[in-house]
């Protein structure tokens, strides 16, 4: 079905040596088969994490975390509680999160990789 848009897709200036059908933001289709994932916008003024259980595709300004197959969705809700807390906002600032002139934070994946969220399996 991409052939219908080949002319428009080929005209994209950022392609360089990549094929006309190349995706700008690469995502693995396998990621979207997971029973759940945590998604968040790249830019927001506060932590804004949510769970997607509908296997939706996310675009370039949204990040996502796909759990391993053994993680129950209950763990995802635990993570949401931690990630959407004021503690995460404070930690982000202390870890040097990029703040835009508007005061909003860029919630890049690298920033979240620095967070250490405690978890004890019962």
N, C-alpha and C positions, 0 to 999 in steps of 0.2 A: 504493500500500500504506500510505501515511501516514494515510489516512482512518480506519483502524481505531484509531489512537491520537489522533485529533483532540481528544477531550475532555480527555485527560491533557495533551497538548501545549499546548492553549489555556489551561490553568490555571497555566502557568509564570509566576511573579511577575516575572521579569526582562524579559519581552517588551516592555513599554511599547507603542509604536505599531507594532511589527514584526508581520508576519503570524504566525499560529499555527505554521506549518510552518518558520519561519526557524531556521537552525542557529545555535547559540550560538557555536561556534568555526567561523569560515568557512575553508574550504579549497576549492581549485579541483579539480574532478574530473580535470582535465587533469594535475595534478601526480602523480596516482597511476597514470598510464599510462607514466610514465618507466621505463626499463629498470632504473634503480637510483636510490636516494636515501639520504642520510645522515639518521638519526633519533637523537634523544636525549631523555631525560626532562628535564622542566623542573627538577626538584630531585634532586640526588644529592650524595654526599659526595666524589666524585671524577669526573673526566671519564668519561662513559659513552656514547660514541658508537658507532653500529654502522651497517652497510649493510643496507638492505632491497632485495633483488632480486625480491621476490615481489609487488610492487605493492599492498602492504597500505595500508589507510586508517589514519591515526593520529588519536587523540582529542585532547582539550583539554589534557592535561598532558604532551604530547609535541610536540616541535618537529621540523621536517624541513627539509632542504636538497635542492632538486631541481637537478641539474646541467644545463648546456645540452646539447643533443643531441650535440655533438661531443666531450664529455668521456668518455673511456673509463673503465670501472669500475676499471682499474688506478690512475687518478688518485684515485678514491674511497678506495682502500686506502692510498695515500700520505697523503691527508687524515686518515684514521683514525689512522695512526701519529703524526701531528703532534697531532691533537686529543686523543688519549687519553694524551698524554705528561705527565710531571711539569712540563714547561716551561709547558704550557697552564694547569695548575693554579696555578702561581706567577704567571703573567701575569694570570690572572683575579683573583687577590687584589690584585695591584698596580694593576689597573685599576678597583678598587672594586666587585668582584662582591658582590652581596647575600648575606650569610651569615645563615642562620636561627639561632635559639637552639640548635638541635641541632647546629650546625656545618656543616650541609649548605649547598651553594651553589645559588642559583637561576640556572640556565644559560639565561637569557633570550636571545632572538635578538639583541637590541641589544648584549649583551656580546660575542657572537661576531662581530658586524659590526665590532667594534674590532680584532679579531685580524688580523694581517697574516702570512699563511703563505707563506713563500718557495716559488716553483715555477719551475723552468727547464725549458722544453720541449726535448726532444732531437730 
